[in-house]
Amino acid sequence: MNRYLKLAVILLVASCGGSRDYSAPRDLENACAIVAERPAYLRAMQQAERRWGVPVPVMMATIHQESKFIGNARTPHQFALGIIPIGRQSSAFGYSQALDGTWEEYVKESGNRRARRDDIRDATDFMGWYMHGTNQRLGVSKSDAAAQYLAYHEGRSGFANASYQSKPWLIAVAGRVGSRAQVYSAQLANCRR
């Protein structure tokens, strides 16, 4: 085998076998810093925005709340008697913290059987798909980060039944998501591109 061909094969295999970086960007308070450090995040969100019409700052604020941009984020373990592990709080996983059942629905409807919750492109496409569906079914504006977050967290049925009304802590979280989306929007408008 040609020496250069061997080197190409070795480099290809090495690039496929490397571990992925799921760590959070260094400065989560600054949208410009996030996209400067991880330009693929912005490209993925812009693609989802073009496809589903959900603004980038709404997705960014939701991802910040759900996973702090950690690609392999999971919910904490639950413990019986304070010491015996009995599983995780939910099946939520990845950037979008999508639950197994909702993710399976997305995969089926999108036809993307290779979609992964720990891939920023798939996670943002999922988020756009879900928020677009919330807009279509419940009339929630795609730009209303707080209301979209409530529907995202509680599920569309829970949102329609106003289940969040009995959860003041969740209403406060949704308010913070809405505020963060506004801050991210202002920051992104002033980033050097």
N, C-alpha and C positions, 0 to 999 in steps of 0.2 A: 504494500500500500504506500502510496506517495506520502512523503514526510509532511507536506502541508495539509493533505487530506486527514491524516492522523491527528494533527494539531487542531483542525477544525472540528473533528468529531469529539475530541477531548473537551474543547471549550464549550461545545454545545451541551454535552452531558453535564459538565460542571455548572453551567448556567441554569439548567433545569433542576438540579438537585439541591440548590441553595435554599436556606431557610428564608422565610418572608419576614419583613420588618412590620410588626403590628403595633409598634409603640406609638404613643401620641406625639403630635408635633410639640415643639418646645413651648410655644406661646399661644395658648388657646384663647386668649382674650383679644387677639389681634388677627382679624381675617386676612390682612395683607401678609402677615408673617406666616400664617398657616399655608396660604397658597404659594408663597415664595419657597417655603421649605418642601411642600408637597404639591407641585404643579399638577400632578395627575388627579388630585382631589378636585381642583377647579375644573379641569377638562371633563371629568366624570359628571360633576354637578351641572355644568353647562349643557352637556349632552342630554341629561335627564330633563333639564329645563326646556330645551328645544322639543323634546318628545312629549312631555306631559304638561308643560306650562307652569310648573311649580318653581318659584323664584329660588335662585341659589341661596340667598341668606336664610330662607325658611328651612331649607334642607340642612344647611350648616348649623343653624341653631338647634335643630332637632337632633342631629348627630352629636353635637356637643353634649346635650342633655342625656341622650341615651347611652353613649359609649365613650365620651370624651375623645373621640377619634381613634379609639383602640380597636384594631381590626378583629381581634379574636376575643373581645369582651364577652363575659358570661355573667349571669346573675350569681350572687353568693350562694354558698351551700347552706342548707338548713340542717339543724342538729336537734336530735331528740335528747332530752335530759341535759342539754347544753354541751354534750360531748360526742354523741353517736351520729355520724353523718348519715343523712337520709335522702340526699339528693339536692338538686338546685331548686331555687324558688320558682323558676319557670324554664321553658326551653329557649328563651331569648338568647340570641347569639349574634356576634358580629357588629359591624359599624352601626347598623340600623336597629339592632336588638329585635329583629323579626322573630316571631314565634314559629315553631315548626309548621303548624297548620296553615298559618297565613302565608308563609314562605312557599309551601307546597301549592297553595292556590295561585300564587304569583307565577311559579315555575310552569304550572299547567296552562294558565292564561297567556303567558308571554311566549311559551314554546321554547324557552331557554333552559333546557335540561341540564346544562353545565353551570348554571348560575350558582354562585357561592356567596354566602353571607359575609365572608371575610375578604371579599373583593370589592373595592370601593366603587367600581363601575356598576356591578350588579346590585350592591346595597343602595346606591343612589337611584338607580333605575327602579328598584323595588319601592323606595320611598316616594318617588314621583308617581308611580303607578297607584300606590295606595292613596296618596293625597288627591290625585285626579279622581279616583273612585269616590272619595269622600265628597268632593265637590259635585260630582255628577249625581250622587244618590241623596246627599243631605243639603246641598246648596252652600256648603262652607267655602268661603273664598280661598283660593290657593295662596293668596298673599297674607291671610290671617294666621300667622304662626301659632298664636295661643290656642285658637279654636281647633286648628289642624292638629296641634299636639294633643289636645284633649281627646279628639277622635282617634288619634294614633295610639294613645295610651289605653283608652277604655274600649277600643273597638268601635265600629260604627254603630252597632246596636246599643252599646252602653252609652255612647254619646247621644244618640237619638232619645234614649230614655233618661238622659241627664243624670247618669250614675255618679258623675263627678261632683254633683251638688252636695253630696254627703262627705266629700273629701276636701276640706279646705286646704290641706297641704298640697293636693294636686292642682287646685286652682292657682295657688301661689307659684308652683313650679311652671305651670303654663304661662303665667304672667312673666316669669323670668325668661322663658323661651321666646315670647313675643318681644320683650325688650332686647334680648340678645340679637334677634333677627334684625331689629332696627339698627342696632350698633354695627353689626356686620355689614348691613346694607350701606351705611354711611362710610364705613371704612373701605369697602370694596370700590365705592365710587371714587375714592381718592388714592387708590393704589397706583403705583407706577407699574404700567403693564409692559 
